[in-house]
Amino acid sequence: MMYTRDSAEVLGLKVLGWLAAEEELLPVFLGASGASESDLRAGATDPVFLGSVLDFLMMDDAWVVRACDAIGVGYDAPMQARQVLPGGAEVSWT
């Protein structure tokens, strides 16, 4: 699937919803990002924040598998959607 900015934001929002329901993983995200629970609600409309949610998810293949299975998308969907959101095209390997 080719993601548009809108469809990438929708996927980011779905992943955010999945993450919010993960009792063990949500505190890890909050700690790693410095976000609060109120930031999650505000971030739901921010494409940059949704990109950071996808970045976090992609840190662990097991998280990707769990989230994608729960949401019903392919395992490459988070990466494809991330490339469309702000900052997603800026890959630096150094």
C-alpha positions as CSV (number, residue, x, y, z in Angstrom):
1,M,0.0,0.0,0.0
2,M,1.2,3.5,-0.8
3,Y,0.7,5.8,2.1
4,T,-0.5,9.3,1.8
5,R,0.1,11.8,4.6
6,D,-3.5,11.2,5.8
7,S,-3.4,7.4,5.7
8,A,0.0,7.5,7.4
9,E,-1.4,9.7,10.2
10,V,-4.3,7.2,10.5
11,L,-1.9,4.3,10.9
12,G,0.1,6.3,13.5
13,L,-3.1,7.0,15.4
14,K,-4.0,3.3,15.4
15,V,-0.5,2.4,16.7
16,L,-0.9,5.1,19.4
17,G,-4.2,3.5,20.4
18,W,-2.6,0.1,20.5
19,L,0.3,1.4,22.5
20,A,-1.9,3.1,25.0
21,A,-3.6,-0.2,25.7
22,E,-0.3,-2.0,26.3
23,E,0.2,-1.8,30.1
24,E,3.8,-2.9,30.0
25,L,4.9,-1.1,26.9
26,L,3.2,2.3,27.4
27,P,5.5,3.3,30.4
28,V,8.5,2.4,28.3
29,F,7.3,4.8,25.5
30,L,6.5,7.5,28.1
31,G,10.0,7.1,29.6
32,A,11.8,7.0,26.3
33,S,9.9,10.0,24.8
34,G,9.5,12.1,27.9
35,A,5.8,12.4,27.0
36,S,3.1,12.4,29.7
37,E,-0.3,10.7,29.3
38,S,-1.9,14.1,28.5
39,D,0.8,14.5,25.8
40,L,-0.6,11.3,24.2
41,R,-4.0,13.0,23.7
42,A,-2.5,16.2,22.3
43,G,-0.1,14.2,20.1
44,A,-2.9,12.3,18.5
45,T,-3.3,15.3,16.1
46,D,0.4,16.0,15.6
47,P,2.0,14.3,12.6
48,V,5.5,14.7,14.2
49,F,4.3,13.0,17.4
50,L,2.7,10.2,15.4
51,G,6.0,9.8,13.6
52,S,7.8,9.4,16.9
53,V,5.2,6.7,17.9
54,L,6.1,4.8,14.7
55,D,9.8,5.3,15.4
56,F,9.4,3.9,18.9
57,L,7.5,0.9,17.6
58,M,10.1,0.1,15.0
59,M,12.8,-0.2,17.7
60,D,11.8,-3.8,18.3
61,D,10.6,-6.3,15.8
62,A,8.4,-8.1,18.3
63,W,6.5,-4.8,19.0
64,V,6.0,-4.4,15.2
65,V,4.6,-7.9,14.9
66,R,2.3,-7.5,17.9
67,A,1.0,-4.1,16.8
68,C,0.5,-5.0,13.2
69,D,-1.2,-8.3,14.1
70,A,-3.6,-6.3,16.4
71,I,-4.3,-3.6,13.9
72,G,-4.5,-5.9,10.9
73,V,-1.8,-4.4,8.7
74,G,1.4,-5.8,7.1
75,Y,4.6,-5.8,9.1
76,D,6.1,-3.2,6.7
77,A,3.2,-0.8,7.2
78,P,4.8,1.2,10.0
79,M,8.0,1.8,8.0
80,Q,6.1,2.8,4.9
81,A,3.8,5.2,6.8
82,R,6.8,6.6,8.7
83,Q,8.5,7.6,5.5
84,V,5.5,9.9,4.6
85,L,5.3,11.7,8.0
86,P,7.6,14.7,8.8
87,G,11.2,13.6,9.3
88,G,10.6,10.2,7.8
89,A,12.6,10.8,4.7
90,E,15.6,12.0,6.6
91,V,17.6,8.8,7.1
92,S,21.1,9.1,8.4
93,W,23.2,6.0,8.9
94,T,26.2,7.8,10.3
